[in-house]
Amino acid sequence: MYVQVVENVLKLNDEMAAMNRRKLREAGVFSLDLIGAPGCGKTALIEATLQCLSPELRVGVIVGDLTTQRDADRMAKFTDHVVQINTGKGCHLEAHHVMQGMSRLDIEHLDLLFIENVGNLICPVGFDLGQDVKVGMFCTTGGDDKAAKHPYIVCESSLLLLNKIDLLYHVPFDLPLFRQDVHRLNPDVTMLELSAITGDGLDGWIKWIDAQRQKSAARRQVLESTAHSNSRNIPL
Amino acid sequence: MHELSIAEAILDLAGRNVPAGATLRSVRVSAGPMRGIDPRCMELAWQGLGRAEVALNLSVRPWRMKCGDCGRQWEQAELAERCDCGSPQVRPIGGDELQLLSIEVDDAEEEERNRPCTCRLSKTS
């Protein structure tokens, strides 16, 4: 006997992601899921970002790796709010990992949350974590064909970063071709070129985060005022 | 190897849809090409779940492409980088679906109802 189902396979993950998203938005936390291959500079970028952001901002980090606490140890020099998630055999973070990480952070007192995914350009893309935005990261040393070879991350990201721009003239990397591939796959995506080590281009990244935080806060205010006016219209 | 997580999610979702008293026999799943699911890796991941009695029928959809210049839309197995009109402005549309379409179950009660009457058969033979 056949039973028709027609349901999203990752329904359970998506439900948990929706719970994470609700909790983060209620707490007024803007969250980013940073996805990139191993060695592309995700941790270095978060380290540099933590030093560039306004000291008034309270920033949390959930970092995923198969094993070790090394990334959390690196970032703990710049913020007290770091949680390392070890996935063991898992090549990506799932919503339950982030839920677990959030339970170990004082979410109510954060403004911004970075989720550094396990180093991988493929698997993490399809798993919603409850973040506000997905940020895909490439690097010049990884080769100029990586955007063309990984269309899912290009199409799903709100922002794409090209890191290690300081090494552009030391490695074979066709920047116009890379830009063309990105634009072909996702004409709407913003792309920033930077170097987490030298700091080139970091100001654009910091400005982008600030602008996104403000947009997100404005959206939340509209939703709250709509909910408030709706509740006033409910007859007692 | 996200196939293992996906295999677990398929089995979990399928299990939730099995009617009471029935036994799961197969699942039918459709995946968009964006998901990057390799059918051979998926088969290995499925075997790793230890449920050999449940068959996985996975179909990976072709890429659906659109040309930004001539507007043509078409499907093909590999991601295209150029349209027949010569334009490189081709991009994929959708392709990230991942759905459990249906499951096949053995319904013990139904089998019992449909079972031929062996005593009558034995009398006629």
Chai-1 contact restraints between the chains, C-beta under 6 A:
chainA,res_idxA,chainB,res_idxB,connection_type,confidence,min_distance_angstrom,max_distance_angstrom,comment,restraint_id
A,M1,B,V105,contact,1.0,0.0,6.0,A-B,restraint_1
A,M1,B,D107,contact,1.0,0.0,6.0,A-B,restraint_2
A,Y2,B,S102,contact,1.0,0.0,6.0,A-B,restraint_3
A,Y2,B,E104,contact,1.0,0.0,6.0,A-B,restraint_4
A,V3,B,N17,contact,1.0,0.0,6.0,A-B,restraint_5
A,V3,B,I103,contact,1.0,0.0,6.0,A-B,restraint_6
A,Q4,B,S102,contact,1.0,0.0,6.0,A-B,restraint_7
A,V5,B,N17,contact,1.0,0.0,6.0,A-B,restraint_8
A,V5,B,L100,contact,1.0,0.0,6.0,A-B,restraint_9
A,V5,B,S102,contact,1.0,0.0,6.0,A-B,restraint_10
A,V6,B,L101,contact,1.0,0.0,6.0,A-B,restraint_11
A,E7,B,L100,contact,1.0,0.0,6.0,A-B,restraint_12
A,V9,B,A9,contact,1.0,0.0,6.0,A-B,restraint_13
A,V9,B,I10,contact,1.0,0.0,6.0,A-B,restraint_14
A,V9,B,L13,contact,1.0,0.0,6.0,A-B,restraint_15
A,V9,B,L98,contact,1.0,0.0,6.0,A-B,restraint_16
A,V9,B,L100,contact,1.0,0.0,6.0,A-B,restraint_17
A,L10,B,A9,contact,1.0,0.0,6.0,A-B,restraint_18
A,C91,B,M1,contact,1.0,0.0,6.0,A-B,restraint_19
A,H92,B,H2,contact,1.0,0.0,6.0,A-B,restraint_20
A,I122,B,G36,contact,1.0,0.0,6.0,A-B,restraint_21
A,C123,B,H2,contact,1.0,0.0,6.0,A-B,restraint_22
A,G126,B,R35,contact,1.0,0.0,6.0,A-B,restraint_23
A,Y152,B,M34,contact,1.0,0.0,6.0,A-B,restraint_24
A,R184,B,R91,contact,1.0,0.0,6.0,A-B,restraint_25
A,L185,B,R91,contact,1.0,0.0,6.0,A-B,restraint_26
